[in-house]
Structures are given as C-alpha cells and as structure tokens.
Amino acid sequence: MKCPFCSYHDTKVVDSRLGKEGNNIRRRRECISCEKRFTTYERVEETLPLVVKKDGRREAFDRTKIIAGMQRACEKRPISIATIEKEVDRLEIALQESGEKEIDSSRIGEAVMNSLHGLDEVAYVRFASVYRQFRDINEFMAELTDILARGNGPEKK
C-alpha cells in the first residue's frame, strides 16, 4: 500500500476492524518510511453488470460516478453523504441480485432519480434536469407540475 504522504511503497497494518455496516474492513496503517498513519477501507469486489452507454459503449459499473452525481444534486441540501452511500449500496445490491450481465445506463439513471425523489425533491429536480436534458422551460415546468400533482412531497428519512 502506497503512503499518501510520502508515496513510499511499504506500510504496516497497525489495527484492523470490521466497518460499521459490516460489509468492509477498516485498516489503520503506518508508513515504514515517514511513520505517518492513515486509514484504508477494503470491500469485497462484487461482480456487477457492465453499463451499456447511450452510444453503445460498455464500461464497468462505477459507484463513484453515481455518488458524485448524487452529491452534486444534493449540494446545499440536508442530505448526508452517508445517506447517499446507503442509496448507492441499495442500487448495487439490486444490480447484483438481478443477475444481468449488462444494464442500460438509462435504467441506472432512472433508479437514481427514484432514489433522489424519495430523499429530496429539489435534489431530484436538479438531477432530472441534467439527466433528462430538458430542452426548454416547458419540459422543466411539466416535471415540476407532475411533482406538485403527486402530493405534499416525499416522506423524510
């Protein structure tokens, strides 16, 4: 493991313990060279389906892309990173359980929008406006009208 401080390639594990959710291992490491300490997390790498993009390209599922997109949508909203990570965990589990070898990126986008709709309507509209690429204000207003027609909003988690 490379030290993030001095880039030396040898570290020792000082402490290991199970993560809070029980699905990762937290390791406290110390650099052999500079003796600074840092934390790493290990997760089991599950086999997830390949993502089929709109142009037909295929790429590996990347949870960091989804987290980044959700963070942008939730910026300055009362949604914690832990909540976002739990939603992405749920999405990953659903993809693993589906058993599919490939999945369209549009299905992932719709799943993220559904998740955001349940968390925060402002974040949902932000994400939808980029994801659905509204061409004009009328499409945007139609989405807002649809949200208002559904009721008083999502249940708070």
Stockholm file with secondary structure:
# STOCKHOLM 1.0

chainA/1-157         MKCPFCSYHDTKVVDSRLGKEGNNIRRRRECISCEKRFTTYERVEETLPLVVKKDGRREAFDRTKIIAGMQRACEKRPISIATIEKEVDRLEIALQESGEKEIDSSRIGEAVMNSLHGLDEVAYVRFASVYRQFRDINEFMAELTDILARGNGPEKK
#=GR chainA/1-157 SS CCCTTTCCSCEEEEEEEECTTSSEEEEEEEETTTCCEEEEEEECCCCCCEEECTTSCEECCCHHHHHHHHHHHTTTSSCCHHHHHHHHHHHHHHHHHHCCSEEEHHHHHHHHHHHHHHHCHHHHHHHHHHHTTCCSHHHHHHHHHHHHHTCSCCCCC
#=GC SS_cons         CCCTTTCCSCEEEEEEEECTTSSEEEEEEEETTTCCEEEEEEECCCCCCEEECTTSCEECCCHHHHHHHHHHHTTTSSCCHHHHHHHHHHHHHHHHHHCCSEEEHHHHHHHHHHHHHHHCHHHHHHHHHHHTTCCSHHHHHHHHHHHHHTCSCCCCC
//
